[in-house]
Amino acid sequence: MTTKTFSRAELRNYTGTENWYRHQVARQVLYTDGVRYVAESAGAYWLIDEIALAQVWVPAVAAEEFQHWTLAVASNNTATLVCDNGNDNVVFTKKIEYTDFPAEGVNLYVANNTIMVPSEY
């Protein structure tokens, strides 16, 4: 059994990326070292999947050149995943019935089909 080690403080250390990772299904979507850290340390590859597949299957999301994604985790282990255009205009919302993602949640950006943490933008 692996212990999750996600830390928002550690996340701020990602200020660029040395590697680019291609999503397995949405092949046009890349993600950075910081996003990989989120996925591995919080057990959240599902979050990358949600964001990457929205680029393909949700026209309102795909139409936005810049996207701000927020995962807000509630105390009852539910969550809400929201995408806005960076100007607080929400284009996508999804309720997550259960997650063990850390309570602090996370913010991610998408620009030019690349998912990144804010400090990598």
Buried (B, 14 or more C-beta within 10 A) or exposed (E): EEEEEBBEEEBEEBEEBEEEBEBEEBEEBBBBBBBBBBBBBBBBBEBBBBBBBBBBEBEEBBEBEEBBBBBBBEEEEEBBBBBBBEEEEEBBEEEBEEBEBBEEBBEBBBBEBBBBBBEBB
